Amino acid sequence: MNNAQLFERAQQVIPGGVNSPVRAFRAVGGTPRFIARAQGAYMWDAEDQQYIDYIGSWGPMILGHGHPAVLEAVLAAAREGFSFGAPTEREVELAEAIVAQVPSIEQVRLVSSGTEAGMSAIRLARGATGRSKIIKFEGCYHGHADALLVKAGSGLATFGHPTSAGVPAEVVQHTLVLEYNNLEQIEEAFRTQGAEIACVMIEPIAGNMNFVRAQVPFVKRIRELCDQHGALFVFDEVMTGFRVALGSAQSVYAKAIPGFRPDISVFGKVIGGGMPLAAFGTTRRIMQNLAPLGPVYQAGTLSGNPVATACGLATLKEISQPGFYEALGAKTRALIDGLKAAADAAGVPFCVDSEGGMFGFFFTDSLPQNYNVVMATDKERFNRFFHGMLERGVYLAPALYEAGFVSAAHSDADIEATLAAARAVFATL
Ligand SMILES: Cc1ncc(COP(=O)(O)O)c(C=O)c1O
């Protein structure tokens, strides 16, 4: 069956034909590619068309697909058993491996998805502080838990509106949504409601509005405000964790803000290496609130799954090799600098940014600082670029608000082939 036939068939039995909305290509139009297999930097669809993959399963595949050591670890683990519902040594090893790289964390709880980890982190923050209100930022995605599917209200003093049907207004009444990188708004929020705020949750480098960095003074000020008012600072590193640096985005901010640490960190994607695995971590003191030690309940049948932890551990082992992130970062920069040069040569307004193996590009003159600016960039040009690249065998994220990912498996020749395609496509824009 070809992609179109599979999509038709899928729509009969799966809503929209997909199990996660962005896969449906609604933002860019056209037929989603049904992937048959993947190896290294490449994927092949149902029609055996080959693509250079810059999505990497939306971040996890930092080593590329089917890395031999990871594959071997997964096969060996599967032979030992799929799931036990009892503790295993491998969970301890993975927790130790995460804790070893992230100084803000003394303990982690493993779960199965970023949504679950983000939702549990919020519950832990609320339980630990005894407060209800949370702050999030427009354009940051923290999974699809009710309290986090919120957009800003009409004024700063008002709480947000649900962005999804089925989320009661009462459930988001404790969620305050502010503009990303807006210092005045966060100051005002703490001035008026500081004593009631349990936590501020942020994507430090927001990959769900393409690629937008939280400015250093913004992060520094949130840290100070949280400390002054007894609120917890939650870094959602589901996307950035072990992707932008071995120490994750928090290590990037710690370079600019001496001593900087978030209170709670949320991980997913890379720590599972492509298997369903995520985590949230913090200090022992805060973690004491979590069941079975404390009153904040959290649990999972498949949490710390033995096959998933094997995959995550093998991945972490590979990415901990000296020089891994230097090489990945250089490769990613070669890609985005090349894209920028190609756009400039064609006279197309374009700008780029990257950190480690995560990148973004925008059809506009200067890097956006918040969600509204991202959404005002040239969508029509983005869509034509996306389809032009796809036709030439380059698989980019099918929406202008998504980040891109480079893996260790991408070769210089892959980057050059991508740039050759980009030069051809920019010439048509
Ligand atoms: C920053 C961030 N947080 C949370 C999530 C939710 O993770 P999951 O899709 O594993 O539930 C995502 C997913 O893309 C994410 O990018």
Ligand as a Chemical Component Dictionary entry (heavy atoms), coordinates in Angstrom:
data_LIG
# 
_chem_comp.id                   LIG 
_chem_comp.type                 NON-POLYMER 
_chem_comp.pdbx_formal_charge   0 
_chem_comp.three_letter_code    LIG 
# 
loop_
_chem_comp_atom.comp_id 
_chem_comp_atom.atom_id 
_chem_comp_atom.alt_atom_id 
_chem_comp_atom.type_symbol 
_chem_comp_atom.charge 
_chem_comp_atom.model_Cartn_x 
_chem_comp_atom.model_Cartn_y 
_chem_comp_atom.model_Cartn_z 
_chem_comp_atom.pdbx_ordinal 
LIG C1 C1 C 0 9.100 20.157 26.313 1  
LIG C2 C2 C 0 8.152 19.007 26.285 2  
LIG N1 N1 N 0 7.538 18.634 27.420 3  
LIG C3 C3 C 0 6.697 17.595 27.447 4  
LIG C4 C4 C 0 6.387 16.892 26.315 5  
LIG C5 C5 C 0 5.435 15.733 26.369 6  
LIG O1 O1 O 0 6.123 14.551 26.187 7  
LIG P1 P1 P 0 5.388 13.228 25.619 8  
LIG O2 O2 O 0 5.028 13.518 24.199 9  
LIG O3 O3 O 0 6.404 12.148 25.784 10 
LIG O4 O4 O 0 4.192 13.007 26.470 11 
LIG C6 C6 C 0 6.993 17.241 25.108 12 
LIG C7 C7 C 0 6.671 16.499 23.869 13 
LIG O5 O5 O 0 7.050 16.840 22.784 14 
LIG C8 C8 C 0 7.890 18.328 25.095 15 
LIG O6 O6 O 0 8.497 18.713 23.968 16 
# 
loop_
_chem_comp_bond.comp_id 
_chem_comp_bond.atom_id_1 
_chem_comp_bond.atom_id_2 
_chem_comp_bond.value_order 
_chem_comp_bond.pdbx_ordinal 
LIG C1 C2 SING 1  
LIG C2 N1 SING 2  
LIG C2 C8 DOUB 3  
LIG N1 C3 DOUB 4  
LIG C3 C4 SING 5  
LIG C4 C5 SING 6  
LIG C4 C6 DOUB 7  
LIG C5 O1 SING 8  
LIG O1 P1 SING 9  
LIG P1 O2 DOUB 10 
LIG P1 O3 SING 11 
LIG P1 O4 SING 12 
LIG C6 C7 SING 13 
LIG C6 C8 SING 14 
LIG C7 O5 DOUB 15 
LIG C8 O6 SING 16 
# 
